[in-house]
Amino acid sequence: MAYNLREDWEQTKKNMAQLANENRYSASCQQWNNEMTDLVNGYKQEEMAWYNSPLITENGFRTTTQNLWYTHYLNKKRLMALGLTARYAYIEPTEYVRGENQRYPHWNYSHDGKNLICRISDGMSYKKAFYDRDRLVWSDEKRKAAGEYYMIQSRSMNGNYICPNCGWEDTLDYFVDGCDYCQTKFHIEDLKQKVSSVYNPGDWKQHRSGFTIHKNFMPMYVILVIVVFGLMQLAANMGTAMMMLTPALGFVAVVIFLAILMGKTSKESIEGGPAKTRQTLTKIRETDKYFSVETFIGNLSNKLISICYAESAEEIRPFAQCNMTSFMAKYRGVIDCKMLECVLMDYRADGEFQHLKVKVGLELVTYRNGEARKEKTYFQFGLIKSIHALTQSINDVNVYRCDSCGASLSLLNGGRCDYCGKGLDLKEYDWVIESYEN
């Protein structure tokens, strides 16, 4: 019953795209855009209030999934352990601009078979400073930097709400005190759309699921300028006739440069970039038809950021089934962390589990000996998930529930049930880390 209207949803997306191209928006589309914009701005206000407050409270965000909120919680714990504080001077709100020939920011809606996903691409403007008492040790300031906000909601393709446990569809009124069909108890607030992840690549001009040519382009650009300048000097020394050939020589140099660049980029893309991701995605979708790259990467980003901030293995126990002690020890001084990119490297499935290898680039700010330092690092992670868990963009109310007694679970105690003592086996629902290498 839950997924029998996919064709209607595909046609709805086509209609929305057509309206967007013609700069005409339906009332429902405008309402969605308004709701998502308000949600992003609510998240920004909560984030600024969270860091500017001297307190650290449980479940301090109402606008986010538990995974995203947990990254902020562990970050503030890490800062307090190091004797630091973080303060926002400002975070500029997202403005919904509607005009005859323009629309801003940029919205993208999709569905993964279980959840409605929205991505807002927006220019991020903020200033976040880190202090050791009153001494400034690090400042992160952006002005209209490219960024993306991802929202998730348990909604069907025809607009009904979905029980995050059994998949039953109905109107919101049906879920006032949980799901009557499977008897799962949760708050109606849990069914509202939430910010699930935020992508802010800094100075890397790329999509988070791609492989940038920026690192290849800059050195080759310098070489091209030197070559063209040398040709011009040679032509000037050899007289007027050669000067007439300078544009042609410059054109040849540009063609050679682009051929080398495209060849190099294509090779690296196949080995570890968008082409590799597309190949792996084809394999995944043979098993999981509705696999969403965007929500997978956001989910993984939250886990990795939490691991970088964690002080004990218990704090990240649900996320990893391998020993992360050496990883946490190496990054115990991290005070700020961003995922720069993620490439899907390989996938296989057996009778019990799915296995996925990913390459991840992280940007870290580490505080040691009274100084902050920024660095980039790469990891390869091996991930594992049950063969029966085919939709990875799961709602937190579904994941964090004790399978033994049905009580709500929190990441604050490592996903262990306060009533019966059973732990959360996250790989039955979602990807967890089974191996890693630097």
Secondary structure, DSSP 8 states (H G I E B T S, - for coil): -TTTTHHHHHHHHHHHHHHHHTT---HHHHHHHHHHHHHHHHHHHHHHHHHHSS---TT--SSB-HHHHHHHHHHHHHHHHTTEEEEEEEE-----EE-SS-EESEEEEEE-SS-EEEEEEEEEEEEEEEEETTEEEEEEEEEEEEEEEEEEE-B-TTS-EE-TTT--EE-GGGGTTS-TTT-----GGGGS-EEEEEE--TT--S-TTS--SHHHHHHHHHHHHHHHHHHHHHHHHH-HHHHTTHHHHHHHHHHHHHHHHHHHHHHHHHHHSHHHHHHHHHHHHHH-TT--HHHHHHHHHHHHHHHHH-SSGGGGGGGBSS--HHHHHHTTTEEEEEEEEEEEEEEEE-SSEEEEEEEEEEEEEEEETTEEEEEEEEEEEEEEEETT----S--HHHHSB-TTT--B--GGGTTB-TTT--B--GGGTS-EEEEEE-
